[in-house]
Amino acid sequence: MRWWNRCSHNRMGAIDAKPGAMETVTRSRITPLDWVSIILVAIGAINWGLVGLFEFDLVAAIFGQLSALSRIVYVLVAIAGVYLLVIASTRLSGRSTLGGRPDLPIGTG
């Protein structure tokens, strides 16, 4: 039985779960690796925005133009972006076993 068959709406329009419904619903948790990836991708997005708008490379300004450290940051941002694409595609397609429920609609698992 699907989770939405175990729920009803009350007079205010809110969903009231029937007994036993909440045991079937689990929330996906954002792991520490997810957080690190989100932060790295945000840094990359800000950096590309600065490059596009002002021709200013913040990573190169901090770590040096194509220094070993700046190249490491660029590679980590790229890996984080690919990781988030894979995680997003598996979670949205329902193939995830990373804490979500594949039988739940998007946004509930």
N, C-alpha and C positions, 0 to 999 in steps of 0.2 A: 504494500500500500504506500502510495506517495505521501509525503509529509503534508501537502496541501489538502489531502482528503481527511486529515486528522485535525483540521482547523476550522473554526467558524468565525463569523464576524459578529461582534456585539453591536449594541444600538448606536455606539459612537463611531462605528466603522473600523475599530481596531480589531486585530485578529486575536481571538482567544484560542489557545492551543487546547485540544482535547487531552485527556489523561494519556500519558505515554508518548505524546508527540514530541516533546522536548528531548527525549532520549535519542531520537533519530536525527536531530539537527545538531551539527557540529559546525563551529566557525573555523575558517582557515586562520592560521596564525602567521604573522609576519616574522620570519626568522631573522636572527642577527645578520646572516648573509644577505637576506633580502634588503635589510636596512642599509648595509654597506653599499650594496649595488645601487640602491635608490640615490644615496648621497653622491656616489661617484658619477652616476648619470646626470644628476643635477649639476654637479661641477662642470661636467663636459658640456651640458646645454648652456650654462652661463658663459663658459669660455667661448663657445662657438657664437653665441650672441654678441659678445664683446668683439670677436674677430670680425663678424659681419657688419656690425654697426660702426665700430671705431678703429678697425684694423689693429686691435690691441690684443695680444695673446697673453692672458693672465698667467697661465702655467709656465710659459717661457719666461715671463718677467720674474716669476718667483724662483724657478729652478734653473734658468739659463736656456738660451736658444739651442734646442736639440741636444741638451745635456743628457746624461744617462738617467738622471732623476726625472726630467720632463718626459723622456721617452717611456719610462716606467709608468708614469701617471697616464699618458696617452693609451698605453696598452691595457692598464687596469680599467680605464673608462670604457674601452672597447669590449673587454671581456664582460664587464658588468652590464653593458647594453645587450650583448648577446644572451647573457644569462636571464635578464629580465624579459627579453622576447620569448625565450623558451618557456619560462615559468608562466608568463601571461598566456601564451598559446595553449599550453597544457591545461591550465586552470580554466580557461574560457571554453575549451572544447570538451571538458569533462573527463579528460584522461588522467587527471591528477590523482595521485595517492599521497600527496604531501600534506594531509591534514584536512582537506576539503572533502565534500561528498559529491561524487560525480552525478548523482541522481537529483541534486538540488538545482534550481534555477540560478542564473548568474546573480551574484550579490548576496546570496544566502549561505554559501558554503565556505 
